[in-house]
């Protein structure tokens, strides 16, 4: 029995109980029959409440399992993201960094925890407005775009980079590589 059906049964039982209570207050001879009937209603109501409680406990157990499963998958995603050899960054549409892997922290010369919350556009040292216009074109419906820009890592000389940018619901995913540097993934595959 679903929670909605249980609520309907409880409302109906409450109405029946109120009717029995009114009739019992009348003091007529039917009073002797009303008490067993009222007890039967209460017994049925308690059984319904126990069923609902069992269902709620089972639903809670399933929610806990799903939450554990979700946490496991999130950790697995994070581990893969961290291990990816190319610099990867996840930003909002406004270029605010939400996630960055170790390779990105090395490229930007900033600790991962300090990269999060910074605008990616802050690291663009030439034509920042053009950079921001280019990423406005990235939408989930479109193919990923390729963007080239001059990146200024913290306390390092600027370098030319190429990025592949893909959008999903509410965020942009970036793979950024110095121009002329082969993909670390490609190098790893060649050495196998």
C-alpha positions as a Markdown table, in Angstrom:
| # | Residue | x | y | z |
|---|---|---|---|---|
| 1 | Unk | 0.0 | 0.0 | 0.0 |
| 2 | Unk | 1.4 | 3.4 | -1.0 |
| 3 | Unk | 1.6 | 6.4 | 1.3 |
| 4 | Unk | -1.3 | 8.2 | -0.5 |
| 5 | Unk | -3.6 | 5.1 | -0.1 |
| 6 | Unk | -2.6 | 4.9 | 3.6 |
| 7 | Unk | -3.5 | 8.6 | 4.1 |
| 8 | Unk | -6.9 | 7.9 | 2.5 |
| 9 | Unk | -7.5 | 4.9 | 4.7 |
| 10 | Unk | -6.5 | 6.9 | 7.8 |
| 11 | Unk | -8.8 | 9.7 | 6.9 |
| 12 | Unk | -11.7 | 7.3 | 6.4 |
| 13 | Unk | -10.9 | 5.5 | 9.7 |
| 14 | Unk | -10.8 | 8.9 | 11.5 |
| 15 | Unk | -14.3 | 9.7 | 10.1 |
| 16 | Unk | -15.6 | 6.3 | 11.1 |
| 17 | Unk | -14.1 | 6.7 | 14.6 |
| 18 | Unk | -15.7 | 10.1 | 15.0 |
| 19 | Unk | -19.1 | 8.6 | 14.0 |
| 20 | Unk | -18.6 | 5.8 | 16.5 |
| 21 | Unk | -17.6 | 8.3 | 19.2 |
| 22 | Unk | -20.8 | 10.4 | 18.6 |
| 23 | Unk | -23.0 | 7.3 | 18.7 |
| 24 | Unk | -21.3 | 6.0 | 21.9 |
| 25 | Unk | -21.9 | 9.4 | 23.5 |
| 26 | Unk | -25.7 | 9.0 | 22.9 |
| 27 | Unk | -25.9 | 6.5 | 25.8 |
| 28 | Unk | -28.2 | 4.1 | 23.9 |
| 29 | Unk | -28.2 | 0.3 | 24.1 |
| 30 | Unk | -26.0 | 0.0 | 21.0 |
| 31 | Unk | -23.2 | 1.1 | 23.2 |
| 32 | Unk | -22.3 | -2.5 | 24.1 |
| 33 | Unk | -21.8 | -3.2 | 20.3 |
| 34 | Unk | -19.9 | 0.0 | 19.7 |
| 35 | Unk | -16.9 | -0.7 | 21.9 |
| 36 | Unk | -15.8 | -3.9 | 20.1 |
| 37 | Unk | -16.4 | -2.2 | 16.8 |
| 38 | Unk | -14.3 | 0.8 | 17.9 |
| 39 | Unk | -11.5 | -1.5 | 19.1 |
| 40 | Unk | -11.6 | -3.3 | 15.7 |
| 41 | Unk | -11.2 | 0.1 | 13.9 |
| 42 | Unk | -8.3 | 1.0 | 16.2 |
| 43 | Unk | -6.7 | -2.4 | 15.6 |
| 44 | Unk | -7.0 | -1.9 | 11.9 |
| 45 | Unk | -5.6 | 1.6 | 12.1 |
| 46 | Unk | -2.6 | 0.3 | 14.1 |
| 47 | Unk | -2.0 | -2.4 | 11.5 |
| 48 | Unk | -2.1 | 0.2 | 8.7 |
| 49 | Unk | 0.4 | 2.4 | 10.7 |
| 50 | Unk | 2.7 | -0.5 | 11.2 |
| 51 | Unk | 2.6 | -1.2 | 7.4 |
| 52 | Unk | 3.3 | 2.4 | 6.7 |
| 53 | Unk | 6.2 | 2.4 | 9.2 |
| 54 | Unk | 7.7 | -0.7 | 7.5 |
| 55 | Unk | 7.4 | 0.9 | 4.1 |
| 56 | Unk | 9.0 | 4.1 | 5.4 |
| 57 | Unk | 11.9 | 2.1 | 7.0 |
| 58 | Unk | 12.3 | 0.2 | 3.7 |
| 59 | Unk | 12.3 | 3.4 | 1.7 |
| 60 | Unk | 14.8 | 4.9 | 4.0 |
| 61 | Unk | 17.1 | 1.9 | 3.6 |
| 62 | Unk | 16.8 | 2.1 | -0.2 |
| 63 | Unk | 17.6 | 5.9 | 0.0 |
| 64 | Unk | 20.6 | 5.2 | 2.2 |
| 65 | Unk | 21.8 | 2.5 | -0.3 |
| 66 | Unk | 21.3 | 4.9 | -3.2 |
| 67 | Unk | 23.2 | 7.7 | -1.4 |
| 68 | Unk | 26.1 | 5.3 | -0.6 |
| 69 | Unk | 26.1 | 4.2 | -4.3 |
| 70 | Unk | 26.1 | 7.8 | -5.4 |
| 71 | Unk | 29.0 | 8.7 | -3.1 |
| 72 | Unk | 30.9 | 5.7 | -4.4 |
| 73 | Unk | 30.4 | 6.8 | -8.0 |
| 74 | Unk | 31.3 | 10.4 | -7.2 |
| 75 | Unk | 34.5 | 9.2 | -5.6 |
| 76 | Unk | 35.3 | 7.0 | -8.7 |
| 77 | Unk | 34.6 | 10.0 | -11.0 |
| 78 | Unk | 36.9 | 12.2 | -8.8 |
| 79 | Unk | 39.7 | 9.6 | -8.8 |
| 80 | Unk | 39.5 | 9.3 | -12.6 |
| 81 | Unk | 39.4 | 13.1 | -12.9 |
| 82 | Unk | 42.4 | 13.5 | -10.7 |
| 83 | Unk | 44.5 | 10.8 | -12.5 |
| 84 | Unk | 43.8 | 12.2 | -15.9 |
| 85 | Unk | 47.2 | 13.3 | -17.2 |
| 86 | Unk | 46.0 | 16.4 | -19.2 |
| 87 | Unk | 44.9 | 19.5 | -17.4 |
| 88 | Unk | 41.1 | 19.4 | -16.9 |
| 89 | Unk | 39.0 | 22.2 | -15.4 |
| 90 | Unk | 35.2 | 22.4 | -14.9 |
| 91 | Unk | 33.8 | 25.9 | -14.8 |
| 92 | Unk | 30.4 | 27.6 | -14.7 |
| 93 | Unk | 29.3 | 29.5 | -17.9 |
| 94 | Unk | 30.9 | 32.6 | -16.4 |
| 95 | Unk | 34.3 | 30.8 | -16.3 |
| 96 | Unk | 34.3 | 30.4 | -12.5 |
| 97 | Unk | 36.4 | 27.3 | -11.7 |
| 98 | Unk | 34.4 | 24.6 | -9.9 |
| 99 | Unk | 36.8 | 21.7 | -10.2 |
| 100 | Unk | 40.4 | 21.4 | -11.4 |
| 101 | Unk | 42.6 | 18.3 | -11.5 |
| 102 | Unk | 46.3 | 18.1 | -10.4 |
| 103 | Unk | 47.6 | 18.5 | -14.0 |
| 104 | Unk | 45.6 | 21.8 | -14.2 |
| 105 | Unk | 47.0 | 23.0 | -10.9 |
| 106 | Unk | 50.5 | 22.3 | -12.2 |
| 107 | Unk | 49.8 | 24.1 | -15.5 |
| 108 | Unk | 48.3 | 27.2 | -13.7 |
| 109 | Unk | 51.0 | 27.0 | -11.0 |
| 110 | Unk | 48.3 | 27.3 | -8.3 |
| 111 | Unk | 47.2 | 24.8 | -5.7 |
| 112 | Unk | 43.9 | 23.0 | -6.6 |
| 113 | Unk | 42.1 | 24.3 | -3.6 |
| 114 | Unk | 43.0 | 27.9 | -4.6 |
| 115 | Unk | 42.0 | 27.4 | -8.2 |
| 116 | Unk | 38.4 | 26.6 | -7.2 |
| 117 | Unk | 36.4 | 29.8 | -7.0 |
| 118 | Unk | 38.7 | 31.8 | -9.4 |
| 119 | Unk | 37.7 | 32.9 | -12.8 |
| 120 | Unk | 39.5 | 31.0 | -15.6 |
| 121 | Unk | 39.4 | 34.3 | -17.5 |
| 122 | Unk | 41.8 | 35.8 | -14.9 |
| 123 | Unk | 44.5 | 33.5 | -16.3 |
| 124 | Unk | 43.9 | 34.8 | -19.9 |
| 125 | Unk | 46.5 | 37.5 | -20.5 |
| 126 | Unk | 45.5 | 38.6 | -24.1 |
| 127 | Unk | 42.0 | 39.3 | -25.5 |
| 128 | Unk | 40.1 | 38.3 | -22.4 |
| 129 | Unk | 36.9 | 39.8 | -23.9 |
| 130 | Unk | 37.3 | 37.6 | -27.0 |
| 131 | Unk | 37.9 | 34.6 | -24.8 |
| 132 | Unk | 34.6 | 35.3 | -22.9 |
| 133 | Unk | 32.7 | 35.8 | -26.1 |
| 134 | Unk | 34.0 | 32.5 | -27.5 |
| 135 | Unk | 32.8 | 30.5 | -24.5 |
| 136 | Unk | 29.3 | 32.0 | -24.8 |
| 137 | Unk | 29.0 | 29.9 | -27.9 |
| 138 | Unk | 29.5 | 26.6 | -25.9 |
| 139 | Unk | 26.1 | 25.0 | -25.3 |
| 140 | Unk | 25.1 | 21.4 | -24.6 |
| 141 | Unk | 23.4 | 21.3 | -28.0 |
| 142 | Unk | 26.6 | 22.2 | -29.9 |
| 143 | Unk | 29.7 | 20.3 | -30.6 |
| 144 | Unk | 32.7 | 21.0 | -28.3 |
| 145 | Unk | 34.7 | 24.1 | -29.4 |
| 146 | Unk | 38.4 | 24.6 | -29.7 |
| 147 | Unk | 39.8 | 27.7 | -28.2 |
| 148 | Unk | 43.3 | 29.1 | -28.3 |
| 149 | Unk | 44.5 | 31.7 | -25.9 |
| 150 | Unk | 47.5 | 32.9 | -24.1 |
| 151 | Unk | 47.6 | 31.6 | -20.5 |
| 152 | Unk | 49.5 | 33.3 | -17.7 |
| 153 | Unk | 50.2 | 30.8 | -15.0 |
| 154 | Unk | 51.0 | 32.3 | -11.6 |
| 155 | Unk | 54.6 | 33.5 | -11.4 |
| 156 | Unk | 55.5 | 32.0 | -14.7 |
| 157 | Unk | 55.8 | 33.3 | -18.3 |
| 158 | Unk | 52.7 | 33.3 | -20.5 |
| 159 | Unk | 52.2 | 30.4 | -22.9 |
| 160 | Unk | 50.0 | 29.6 | -25.8 |
| 161 | Unk | 47.4 | 26.9 | -25.0 |
| 162 | Unk | 44.6 | 25.2 | -26.8 |
| 163 | Unk | 41.5 | 24.0 | -25.1 |
| 164 | Unk | 38.6 | 21.7 | -26.0 |
| 165 | Unk | 35.5 | 23.0 | -24.3 |
| 166 | Unk | 32.3 | 21.0 | -23.9 |
| 167 | Unk | 29.1 | 22.1 | -22.2 |
| 168 | Unk | 26.7 | 20.1 | -20.1 |
| 169 | Unk | 23.9 | 21.1 | -17.8 |
| 170 | Unk | 25.2 | 24.3 | -16.2 |
| 171 | Unk | 28.9 | 23.8 | -16.6 |
| 172 | Unk | 31.8 | 23.8 | -19.1 |
| 173 | Unk | 34.4 | 21.1 | -19.1 |
| 174 | Unk | 37.9 | 22.0 | -20.3 |
| 175 | Unk | 40.9 | 20.1 | -21.5 |
| 176 | Unk | 43.8 | 22.5 | -21.8 |
| 177 | Unk | 47.1 | 21.8 | -23.4 |
| 178 | Unk | 50.1 | 24.0 | -24.2 |
| 179 | Unk | 50.3 | 24.4 | -27.9 |
| 180 | Unk | 52.9 | 22.1 | -29.4 |
| 181 | Unk | 52.9 | 19.8 | -26.4 |
| 182 | Unk | 51.4 | 16.4 | -27.3 |
| 183 | Unk | 48.6 | 15.1 | -25.2 |
| 184 | Unk | 49.9 | 13.3 | -22.1 |
| 185 | Unk | 47.3 | 10.6 | -22.9 |
| 186 | Unk | 48.7 | 10.2 | -26.4 |
| 187 | Unk | 52.2 | 9.9 | -24.9 |
| 188 | Unk | 51.1 | 7.3 | -22.4 |
| 189 | Unk | 49.4 | 5.3 | -25.2 |
| 190 | Unk | 52.6 | 5.5 | -27.4 |
| 191 | Unk | 54.8 | 4.2 | -24.6 |
| 192 | Unk | 52.6 | 1.1 | -24.1 |
